Structure formats: C-alpha cells, structure tokens
Amino acid sequence: MKKVLYFIFTICFLTLWSSCRKDFEFTPSTGGLFFSKNTVYLDTVFTNIGSSTYTLKVYNTSNEDISIPSVRLALGENSEYRLNVDGMAGKEFQNVELLAKDSMFVFIETTIDINNLPSSNNEFLYTDKIEFGIGPTMQTVDLVTLVKDAVFIYPDKDNTTGVVETLTLNIDGEQVETDIEGRYLLPTEQTFTNDKPYVIYGYAAVGNGETLTVNPGARVHFHANSGLLISDGGSLNINGELSSDEELLENEVIFEGDRLEPNFSDIPGQWGTIWLFDGSTNNTINYATIKNASVAILSDGNANTPTDKLTITNSQIYNSSNYGILGRFTSIRAENLVINNSGLSSFAATQGGKYNVTHSTIANYWNNSFRQFPALLINNFVVDQNNVTNLFELTEANFNNCIIYGNDNPEFILDEIPDAAVAFNFKFTNCLLRFEDSNNNFSDANYNFNDVLHYENNTFNDDPNFMDARENKMIIGENSAAIGIIGNNPFSNNVPFDILNQSRTATPDMGAYQHTSF
C-alpha cells in the first residue's frame, strides 16, 4: 500500500512541477552571452598538419532559456576552421538552444594549406571569427592561427596496402631489412638550412659515404616515433653557432617534436632519437638544443676508432623520457655539454667504451615519475637475450671540471663486473659530485674517494646553485660550490670559453657555465 501511495504522490508531483515550468519554450537570444575567451589562439601549426582541439565555453547567465539563431564561422564554408557545437560538427548551426544559467562547449580545430594563402615569408597569420546571433545583437569570438611552411620528409606508403617504407641497414656486413619506418635522404636533402623548418616522419637515414649537414639556425621537428639514423659509413655534422639572444637561439640548431603548441614545449618523449649507428663516423654536434626525445642521442659501437665517433660541444639536451645520451661500447668527446631532466640517466656510458667529458653539466632533476638510475651511469657489460653476460673494456671515462648532480642520491654509479682481463678505467678531476652513502651500500674500491688514480680535487654534495633546474636553467649563481677551481687546470685552457662564450681561463668554474648574478 505504501508503495502505491508513493507512486501516486510522485506522479502528481512531477505533473504539477512540469506544468509550472515553461520547458522547451526558448526565447531568441538578443546578445548577453559570456565567453571563456574573447580570442581563441590555436597557436602555431605546420601547413597541412591538423591542430590540437581547442575549447571555447559559452555561458547563458540569464534566467531564461534561449535559442541562439545562428552560430557560424564568418568565412562560412570557405573557412579553414572546423567547429563542433554540442556534439554536432560543421561550420554553421541554426537555433542553438541553451538553458538558463547553463553553458555549452564549442570545439575548434584547423588544418591549413599555406599554399592556398597569400605568400608571407613562409608563414601566415590566419584569422576568422565565430559569430553568435544575427543583426545588431551579434557577438563574435576571434580565431587566430600562425601557419608555417615546412620541408616534409617522410617514407613512401603503398596506398593500396597501407604498407609504409622501411629501412634496410648494414648490420655486421649484412644487408638486413628492418621494421623501422623511414627512408634514406636524397642527395638534394642532405643539407638542412634555416630557410624553412623540417618536419620528419619516420626515420630520415644517411647512407654509406654520405653526410647530413645541418646549418646554423636550422629547426628540425620530428613526429612521434621518428628521428635521424646515421647508418654504417654515414656522418652527421650539426654546425650551429653562438646566438646573441638566449631565448630565441637564432643561430642554434634545434631538434624537437612537431607539436608547436606551448603546452607541448617541455613534454618528454615526443619523438625517437638521433641514432649514430654502428659504423657511422666523424659525427659532430656544435651549438644544438635537443629536447623532448625518448633518447636524445644513441651512439652505438666504434669504441676503438682513432677519432671519436661523436664530438659534441656547446650543446644542451633536455626532457628525454629515457636517456639524454646513451652510449653502447662507443667513443664520445664532450665539451660545454649540458644535460638535464631524463627519465632514466642523463648520460649513460654502457658496455665500456671511451668517454672524455670536460666542463660539462650532467644533471637530472626529473620529477615526472620515479627515477631508478643516476644522472651518470657507467658500466662494462650487457646481458643478452639468452641471459649471457658479455664484458667490455672501459678504455677511458674521464670527467674533468664537471658538475654531476641532481635531485636524487647518489647521482653517479660505477656498475662494474670485475675481471682482471677487462679494463675499467675512469677518473673524476675537479668535479662537483653528488654522492652520499650513509648506509654504506657502495663499499667497493671504485668508490674510494681518496684514491688519486680515480678521484682528484673533487667537491662532494655542496649546492651547485642552479638558476632553475626544473626549468632547465642550469647556469650557476654566486653561491655555487662549483665556483673557482683551485690549482693548475689544463682542462680549462683546452676549453677556454664557456657555453655562452665567456672566458674561463683566469678563474674557471666547474660545469658548462661560468657563474653569474641572478
């Protein structure tokens, strides 16, 4: 009985309530809408590449249910923008209803072919408006997008099967077909200039006997899972120069992802790697910024060649989701190198090899997730797929006048499998190091900091006083423990200017930067 009475009461209540409301009676809008933005900036896009989806929120602050007679793009069907209003896609909508004190979302996207626009030095500011209503009460929201022209490099695709071209590589003298999507650069593509940005899909490869030259001021953007591959017998020469503007870096070569929106500017792992394949030679990088990769530089093999496989100078590597530099039985010389914010290690010298690093800042202030590895990792082995451990000689690992620091402890690990027949040669000289072993976990001879064969004139665990390590501003301040290397210092004479071209010979500081006042 109670259930029946409750049911009757509910029906009566709903009937009376509905008769008091004017549901579905919408009055025409006469303006008075409020918007979350007066202008929607869709940021910068490359020609023919779709933008992100941007959101505009529209508010009806009145006490009446309203119908907006028209919501449309001012350029109509000719507009390069696309709208989605309350789940409906299009460029014009009629009688859009909006309840009192309610709001709705308008989603906006664009894909623009710059070739259809007036020429303007490889970029064009494209604009339109969203018009709400008609006549004298019409309200508008501006839309603005900067469109850049670019040189696109991508592998072929079979339109029938959808199969994408993959690379064939020389591995141990044998031509091996891989599943790496990409293609070899043509001779006409082997010089990157600063005329237009480059956008790379898949891996752009450099063949045997060929060299990719990247000129000052070039901008190279990689799509997801893309990168450069310098194959056996190929070379990479990045020839950036010192910039006068530390923000614009107009002469620096910059490698990053192809998402140009500001909220992607520091997102790790947007693209693959610069892979210096086993057998590539004479690779040089000067004044480059490499950011937001999975592994910024992967250098494989050639540990015992007369000249170093990679020489990297005056360069910065930031926001790598795995490693900043990963060396595998390779040879690297680095001067005025700065690395920070890596998901694993900023510099990993693995499987032995040869490394000489001078006046460099190897830091790791990663805070996107838990980090298991230190800023600097050195080892002499690899465990293969059959669970067999293979040892390699660490011929040299010299770190001179460097800062090796971060937000974890310790920030360098020497992971050696001892073997009398396999060399493990390393030395830290005039470095600021973070290493505290309060639990006595590192008791082997490699961590005897009084052993002058391996450690000389180092400073431990004092504050480097970086400007803002989380924002990759790694210059040191007046209170830095890295200021003023004491004693004879031939390393500074060999690298007489810091990464900003400040002289360091009179009073050298540790790391890539001479100190300054913040």
C-alpha positions as CSV (number, residue, x, y, z in Angstrom):
1,M,0.0,0.0,0.0
2,K,2.8,2.4,0.9
3,K,4.5,1.7,-2.4
4,V,1.2,2.6,-4.3
5,L,0.8,5.8,-2.4
6,Y,4.4,6.8,-3.0
7,F,4.0,6.1,-6.7
8,I,0.8,8.2,-7.0
9,F,2.4,11.0,-5.0
10,T,5.4,11.0,-7.3
11,I,3.3,11.2,-10.5
12,C,1.3,14.1,-9.1
13,F,4.4,16.0,-8.1
14,L,6.0,15.6,-11.5
15,T,2.8,16.6,-13.2
16,L,2.4,19.8,-11.1
17,W,6.1,20.6,-11.4
18,S,6.2,20.3,-15.2
19,S,3.0,22.4,-15.5
20,C,4.7,25.2,-13.7
21,R,7.8,25.3,-16.0
22,K,8.0,26.6,-19.5
23,D,10.1,23.7,-20.7
24,F,11.0,23.8,-24.3
25,E,10.0,27.4,-24.6
26,F,13.1,29.1,-25.8
27,T,13.3,32.9,-26.4
28,P,15.5,34.2,-29.2
29,S,18.9,35.4,-27.9
30,T,19.5,39.1,-28.0
31,G,23.1,39.1,-27.0
32,G,24.4,39.0,-23.5
33,L,26.3,35.7,-23.9
34,F,29.5,35.4,-22.0
35,F,32.6,33.6,-23.3
36,S,35.6,31.9,-21.6
37,K,37.8,33.7,-24.2
38,N,37.4,36.7,-26.4
39,T,40.0,35.3,-28.7
40,V,41.0,31.7,-29.3
41,Y,44.6,31.3,-30.2
42,L,45.2,28.0,-32.0
43,D,48.9,28.6,-31.6
44,T,51.2,27.6,-34.4
45,V,50.7,24.8,-36.9
46,F,52.6,23.5,-39.9
47,T,51.0,23.6,-43.2
48,N,48.6,20.6,-43.8
49,I,49.1,19.3,-40.3
50,G,46.0,19.4,-38.1
51,S,45.9,21.4,-34.9
52,S,45.0,20.3,-31.4
53,T,41.4,20.7,-30.5
54,Y,40.7,24.0,-28.7
55,T,37.8,24.7,-26.4
56,L,35.5,27.7,-26.1
57,K,32.9,27.8,-23.3
58,V,29.7,29.8,-23.9
59,Y,27.6,30.9,-20.9
60,N,23.9,31.9,-20.7
61,T,23.9,33.9,-17.5
62,S,20.2,35.0,-17.8
63,N,17.2,33.4,-16.2
64,E,15.6,32.5,-19.5
65,D,16.1,29.5,-21.8
66,I,17.4,31.0,-25.0
67,S,17.8,30.0,-28.6
68,I,20.8,31.4,-30.5
69,P,19.6,32.0,-34.0
70,S,22.9,31.3,-35.6
71,V,26.4,30.1,-34.6
72,R,28.7,30.3,-37.6
73,L,32.2,31.0,-38.9
74,A,32.3,34.4,-40.5
75,L,34.1,32.9,-43.6
76,G,31.4,30.3,-43.8
77,E,32.2,27.1,-45.9
78,N,35.4,28.8,-47.1
79,S,36.8,28.9,-43.6
80,E,39.8,26.7,-42.7
81,Y,38.4,26.2,-39.2
82,R,36.1,23.4,-38.1
83,L,33.6,23.7,-35.3
84,N,31.8,21.2,-33.1
85,V,28.8,22.7,-31.2
86,D,27.1,20.4,-28.7
87,G,28.3,17.3,-30.4
88,M,27.4,18.5,-33.9
89,A,30.3,19.1,-36.4
90,G,30.1,21.8,-39.1
91,K,30.7,25.4,-39.9
92,E,27.2,26.9,-39.3
93,F,24.4,25.9,-36.9
94,Q,20.9,27.3,-36.5
95,N,18.7,27.8,-33.4
96,V,21.2,26.5,-30.9
97,E,19.4,26.1,-27.6
98,L,21.0,27.0,-24.2
99,L,19.2,26.6,-20.9
100,A,19.1,29.4,-18.3
101,K,22.2,29.6,-16.1
102,D,23.8,26.9,-18.3
103,S,26.8,26.7,-20.6
104,M,27.9,24.8,-23.7
105,F,31.2,23.9,-25.3
106,V,32.4,24.8,-28.8
107,F,35.4,22.8,-30.0
108,I,37.6,24.3,-32.7
109,E,40.2,22.7,-35.0
110,T,42.0,23.6,-38.2
111,T,44.1,22.2,-41.0
112,I,45.6,24.8,-43.3
113,D,47.5,24.5,-46.6
114,I,49.7,27.6,-46.7
115,N,49.9,27.3,-50.5
116,N,46.3,28.5,-50.6
117,L,47.2,31.6,-48.7
118,P,49.0,34.8,-49.7
119,S,52.8,34.3,-49.5
120,S,54.4,35.9,-46.4
121,N,57.9,34.7,-45.8
122,N,57.0,31.1,-45.2
123,E,54.4,31.9,-42.6
124,F,51.0,33.4,-42.5
125,L,48.7,34.6,-39.7
126,Y,45.3,33.1,-40.5
127,T,42.2,34.6,-38.8
128,D,38.4,34.1,-38.7
129,K,35.5,34.8,-36.3
130,I,32.8,32.7,-34.7
131,E,29.6,34.7,-34.9
132,F,26.8,34.2,-32.3
133,G,23.4,35.6,-33.3
134,I,22.5,37.9,-36.2
135,G,21.9,41.6,-36.7
136,P,22.8,44.3,-34.2
137,T,23.0,41.9,-31.3
138,M,25.6,39.6,-32.9
139,Q,28.6,38.7,-30.7
140,T,31.9,37.4,-32.0
141,V,34.9,35.5,-30.8
142,D,38.1,35.8,-32.8
143,L,40.1,32.8,-34.0
144,V,43.9,33.2,-34.7
145,T,46.4,30.7,-36.0
146,L,50.0,31.1,-37.2
147,V,50.7,28.8,-40.1
148,K,54.3,27.9,-41.0
149,D,55.6,26.4,-44.2
150,A,58.0,23.5,-43.9
151,V,60.0,20.9,-45.7
152,F,58.4,17.5,-45.1
153,I,60.5,14.3,-45.2
154,Y,58.6,11.0,-44.9
155,P,58.7,7.4,-46.2
156,D,56.6,6.2,-49.1
157,K,53.3,4.5,-48.4
158,D,51.5,2.0,-50.6
159,N,48.1,3.4,-50.9
160,T,46.6,0.0,-51.7
161,T,48.0,-2.0,-48.9
162,G,48.9,0.8,-46.5
163,V,52.4,-0.6,-46.0
164,V,54.9,2.1,-45.1
165,E,58.5,2.0,-46.5
166,T,61.1,0.6,-44.0
167,L,64.9,0.9,-43.8
168,T,67.4,-1.7,-44.9
169,L,70.6,-1.4,-42.8
170,N,74.1,-2.8,-43.0
171,I,74.5,-4.9,-39.8
172,D,77.8,-6.7,-39.4
173,G,78.4,-6.6,-43.1
174,E,75.0,-8.0,-44.0
175,Q,72.0,-6.1,-45.5
176,V,69.1,-6.5,-43.1
177,E,65.6,-5.4,-43.7
178,T,64.2,-3.8,-40.6
179,D,60.8,-2.8,-39.4
180,I,62.0,0.8,-38.8
181,E,59.7,3.1,-40.9
182,G,61.7,5.6,-42.9
183,R,63.9,6.2,-45.9
184,Y,67.4,7.4,-46.9
185,L,67.8,11.1,-47.6
186,L,68.3,12.0,-51.2
187,P,71.5,13.9,-52.2
188,T,69.4,17.1,-52.5
189,E,68.1,16.6,-49.0
190,Q,71.4,16.3,-47.2
191,T,71.9,19.9,-46.2
192,F,69.3,21.3,-43.8
193,T,69.2,25.1,-43.9
194,N,67.3,27.8,-41.9
195,D,65.1,28.8,-44.8
196,K,62.2,26.6,-43.6
197,P,61.6,24.2,-40.7
198,Y,62.0,20.5,-41.4
199,V,59.3,18.0,-40.3
200,I,60.3,14.4,-40.3
201,Y,58.0,11.3,-40.3
202,G,59.7,8.0,-39.6
203,Y,63.5,7.9,-39.6
204,A,65.5,10.0,-42.0
205,A,68.6,8.0,-42.7
206,V,72.1,8.9,-44.0
207,G,73.7,6.3,-46.2
208,N,77.2,5.0,-46.6
209,G,79.7,7.6,-47.7
210,E,77.1,10.4,-47.2
211,T,76.9,13.3,-44.7
212,L,73.9,15.2,-43.4
213,T,75.0,18.8,-42.8
214,V,72.8,21.0,-40.6
215,N,73.4,24.7,-41.0
216,P,73.2,27.4,-38.2
217,G,69.6,28.3,-37.3
218,A,68.0,25.2,-38.7
219,R,64.9,23.9,-37.0
220,V,64.1,20.2,-37.2
221,H,60.8,18.7,-35.9
222,F,60.1,15.1,-35.5
223,H,56.7,13.3,-35.5
224,A,56.1,10.6,-32.9
225,N,58.4,7.6,-33.2
226,S,60.6,9.5,-35.7
227,G,64.3,10.6,-35.7
228,L,67.6,10.6,-37.6
229,L,69.6,7.4,-38.3
230,I,73.2,7.8,-39.4
231,S,74.0,4.4,-40.8
232,D,77.3,2.5,-41.4
233,G,79.7,4.8,-43.3
234,G,77.5,7.9,-42.9
235,S,78.2,11.1,-40.9
236,L,76.2,13.8,-39.2
237,N,77.6,17.4,-38.9
238,I,75.5,19.8,-36.9
239,N,77.1,23.2,-37.4
240,G,75.2,25.6,-35.0
241,E,76.7,28.8,-33.9
242,L,76.5,31.0,-30.8
243,S,73.3,33.1,-30.6
244,S,73.0,36.6,-29.3
245,D,69.5,36.0,-27.9
246,E,69.4,33.3,-25.2
247,E,65.7,32.9,-25.6
248,L,65.4,32.9,-29.4
249,L,68.7,30.9,-30.0
250,E,68.6,32.2,-33.6
251,N,71.9,30.5,-34.6
252,E,71.5,27.4,-32.6
253,V,70.2,24.2,-34.3
254,I,67.1,23.0,-32.5
255,F,65.7,19.4,-32.6
256,E,62.2,18.9,-31.1
257,G,58.8,17.4,-31.7
258,D,56.3,18.6,-34.3
259,R,53.7,19.8,-31.8
260,L,54.2,23.6,-31.7
261,E,51.6,24.4,-29.0
262,P,53.1,26.0,-25.9
263,N,51.8,23.2,-23.6
264,F,54.0,20.7,-25.6
265,S,57.2,22.8,-25.3
266,D,58.6,20.7,-22.5
267,I,56.8,17.3,-22.8
268,P,59.3,14.4,-22.8
269,G,59.2,11.5,-25.3
270,Q,57.5,13.2,-28.2
271,W,59.9,11.6,-30.8
272,G,62.5,8.9,-31.0
273,T,66.3,9.5,-31.2
274,I,69.3,10.6,-33.2
275,W,70.8,7.2,-33.7
276,L,74.5,7.1,-34.6
277,F,74.6,3.5,-35.9
278,D,77.5,1.2,-35.5
279,G,79.9,2.1,-38.3
280,S,78.9,5.8,-38.6
281,T,82.0,8.1,-38.4
282,N,83.1,11.6,-37.7
283,N,79.8,12.8,-36.2
284,T,80.0,16.3,-34.8
285,I,77.4,18.4,-33.0
286,N,78.0,22.1,-32.1
287,Y,75.6,24.6,-30.6
288,A,72.5,22.3,-30.7
289,T,69.5,22.1,-28.4
290,I,67.9,18.6,-28.4
291,K,64.7,18.4,-26.4
292,N,61.7,16.2,-25.7
293,A,63.1,13.0,-27.3
294,S,62.9,9.4,-25.9
295,V,66.7,9.1,-26.2
296,A,68.2,12.3,-27.5
297,I,71.4,10.7,-28.8
298,L,72.0,6.9,-29.1
299,S,75.6,6.2,-30.1
300,D,76.5,2.6,-30.9
301,G,79.9,1.0,-31.4
302,N,83.3,2.1,-32.7
303,A,84.8,2.5,-29.2
304,N,88.4,1.9,-30.5
305,T,88.4,4.1,-33.6
306,P,91.3,6.6,-33.9
307,T,88.9,9.5,-33.9
308,D,85.9,9.8,-31.6
309,K,82.7,8.6,-33.0
310,L,80.9,11.6,-31.6
311,T,82.2,15.0,-30.7
312,I,79.5,17.2,-29.1
313,T,80.3,20.8,-27.9
314,N,78.3,23.8,-26.7
315,S,75.1,21.9,-26.7
316,Q,72.0,21.3,-24.5
317,I,69.9,18.2,-24.1
318,Y,66.6,18.4,-22.1
319,N,63.5,16.4,-21.3
320,S,64.4,13.0,-22.5
321,S,61.9,10.3,-21.4
322,N,64.7,7.7,-21.2
323,Y,68.3,8.8,-21.7
324,G,69.9,12.1,-22.7
325,I,72.9,10.3,-24.2
326,L,73.1,6.6,-24.3
327,G,76.5,5.2,-25.4
328,R,77.0,1.5,-26.1
329,F,80.6,0.5,-26.5
330,T,81.3,3.8,-28.2
331,S,83.6,6.8,-28.1
332,I,82.3,10.3,-27.2
333,R,84.1,13.6,-26.5
334,A,82.0,16.3,-24.9
335,E,82.8,19.9,-24.0
336,N,80.4,22.5,-22.7
337,L,77.6,20.0,-22.7
338,V,74.5,20.4,-20.6
339,I,72.0,17.6,-19.9
340,N,69.1,17.7,-17.6
341,N,65.7,16.1,-16.9
342,S,65.9,12.5,-18.1
343,G,63.5,9.7,-17.1
344,L,66.5,7.3,-16.6
345,S,70.0,8.6,-16.9
346,S,71.1,11.9,-18.4
347,F,74.4,10.3,-19.5
348,A,74.8,6.5,-19.7
349,A,78.2,5.2,-20.7
350,T,77.4,1.5,-21.1
351,Q,79.2,-1.6,-22.3
352,G,82.5,0.0,-21.8
353,G,84.0,2.3,-24.4
354,K,85.8,5.6,-24.3
355,Y,84.5,8.9,-22.9
356,N,86.2,12.2,-22.3
357,V,83.9,14.9,-20.9
358,T,85.2,18.3,-19.9
359,H,83.5,21.4,-18.5
360,S,80.0,19.8,-18.7
361,T,76.9,19.8,-16.6
362,I,75.3,16.4,-16.3
363,A,72.3,16.9,-14.1
364,N,69.0,15.2,-13.5
365,Y,66.1,16.9,-11.8
366,W,63.4,14.7,-13.3
367,N,60.1,14.9,-11.4
368,N,57.6,13.3,-13.8
369,S,57.9,9.9,-12.3
370,F,60.1,7.7,-10.0
371,R,63.6,7.5,-11.3
372,Q,65.7,4.4,-10.8
373,F,69.0,5.5,-12.4
374,P,71.5,8.3,-11.6
375,A,72.4,11.3,-13.7
376,L,75.6,9.4,-14.7
377,L,75.7,5.7,-15.2
378,I,78.9,3.8,-16.2
379,N,79.1,0.1,-16.7
380,N,81.1,-2.5,-18.6
381,F,78.7,-5.2,-19.5
382,V,75.4,-6.2,-21.2
383,V,73.2,-9.2,-20.6
384,D,71.9,-10.6,-23.9
385,Q,68.6,-12.2,-24.8
386,N,70.0,-15.6,-23.7
387,N,70.8,-14.2,-20.3
388,V,74.5,-14.4,-21.0
389,T,76.6,-11.6,-19.6
390,N,79.2,-10.1,-22.0
391,L,82.0,-7.9,-20.7
392,F,83.6,-4.9,-22.5
393,E,86.6,-2.8,-21.8
394,L,86.1,0.7,-20.4
395,T,89.2,2.2,-22.0
396,E,88.6,5.7,-20.7
397,A,85.9,7.6,-18.7
398,N,87.4,10.9,-17.8
399,F,85.2,13.6,-16.3
400,N,87.1,16.9,-15.9
401,N,85.8,20.1,-14.4
402,C,82.2,18.8,-14.5
403,I,79.1,19.1,-12.4
404,I,77.3,15.8,-11.8
405,Y,74.3,16.5,-9.7
406,G,70.5,16.1,-9.3
407,N,67.5,15.6,-7.1
408,D,68.4,12.0,-6.2
409,N,71.3,10.4,-4.4
410,P,73.8,9.2,-5.5
411,E,74.0,10.8,-8.9
412,F,76.7,8.6,-10.4
413,I,77.1,4.9,-10.3
414,L,80.1,2.8,-11.5
415,D,78.5,-0.6,-12.3
416,E,81.5,-2.8,-12.9
417,I,81.6,-6.6,-13.2
418,P,85.3,-7.1,-12.2
419,D,87.5,-9.1,-14.5
420,A,91.3,-8.8,-14.4
421,A,91.4,-9.2,-18.2
422,V,88.9,-6.3,-18.8
423,A,90.0,-2.7,-18.1
424,F,87.7,-0.4,-16.2
425,N,89.5,3.0,-16.3
426,F,87.8,6.1,-15.0
427,K,88.7,9.4,-13.3
428,F,86.9,12.4,-11.9
429,T,89.0,15.5,-11.7
430,N,87.9,19.0,-10.3
431,C,84.2,17.9,-10.3
432,L,81.3,18.8,-8.1
433,L,79.6,15.4,-7.4
434,R,76.5,14.3,-5.6
435,F,77.3,11.1,-3.7
436,E,76.2,10.3,-0.2
437,D,76.5,6.8,1.1
438,S,75.0,7.0,4.6
439,N,74.0,3.3,4.6
440,N,77.4,2.1,3.3
441,N,75.9,0.5,0.2
442,F,78.9,1.3,-2.0
443,S,81.9,-0.2,-0.4
444,D,84.0,-1.5,-3.3
445,A,87.2,0.1,-4.4
446,N,85.6,2.1,-7.2
447,Y,84.1,4.4,-4.5
448,N,87.4,5.1,-2.6
449,F,87.3,8.8,-3.0
450,N,90.8,9.1,-1.5
451,D,92.3,7.1,-4.4
452,V,94.0,9.8,-6.5
453,L,94.2,7.5,-9.5
454,H,90.4,7.8,-9.8
455,Y,89.5,11.0,-7.8
456,E,91.4,14.2,-7.7
457,N,90.4,17.6,-6.2
458,N,86.6,16.9,-6.2
459,T,83.8,18.5,-4.2
460,F,81.0,16.4,-2.8
461,N,77.4,17.3,-2.1
462,D,77.6,21.0,-2.0
463,D,74.9,23.1,-3.7
464,P,75.6,24.0,-7.3
465,N,73.1,26.8,-7.1
466,F,71.5,26.4,-10.5
467,M,69.3,29.2,-11.6
468,D,66.2,26.9,-12.0
469,A,67.0,23.3,-12.7
470,R,63.3,22.3,-13.1
471,E,63.0,24.7,-15.9
472,N,66.4,23.7,-17.4
473,K,68.1,26.9,-16.5
474,M,71.4,25.4,-15.5
475,I,73.7,28.4,-15.2
476,I,75.2,28.7,-11.7
477,G,74.9,31.6,-9.3
478,E,77.2,33.5,-7.0
479,N,76.6,31.0,-4.2
480,S,77.6,27.9,-6.2
481,A,80.0,25.4,-4.8
482,A,81.3,25.0,-8.4
483,I,82.9,28.4,-8.4
484,G,86.7,28.7,-8.7
485,I,88.7,25.5,-9.5
486,I,91.8,25.6,-7.4
487,G,95.3,24.7,-8.7
488,N,96.7,24.0,-12.1
489,N,94.0,23.5,-14.6
490,P,95.0,22.4,-18.1
491,F,91.4,21.4,-18.9
492,S,90.2,25.0,-18.9
493,N,93.0,26.0,-21.2
494,N,91.8,23.4,-23.6
495,V,88.2,24.7,-23.4
496,P,88.9,28.4,-22.8
497,F,85.3,29.7,-23.2
498,D,82.1,28.6,-21.6
499,I,78.9,27.7,-23.5
500,L,77.9,31.4,-23.6
501,N,81.4,32.4,-24.9
502,Q,82.5,33.8,-21.5
503,S,86.2,33.4,-20.9
504,R,87.1,30.9,-18.1
505,T,90.9,30.7,-18.3
506,A,91.6,33.2,-15.4
507,T,89.2,31.8,-12.8
508,P,87.5,28.7,-14.2
509,D,84.2,27.3,-12.7
510,M,83.1,23.7,-12.9
511,G,80.4,22.8,-15.4
512,A,79.5,24.3,-18.8
513,Y,78.8,27.8,-17.4
514,Q,80.8,30.5,-15.7
515,H,78.8,31.8,-12.7
516,T,76.7,34.9,-12.8
517,S,74.4,37.0,-10.6
518,F,70.7,36.1,-10.8
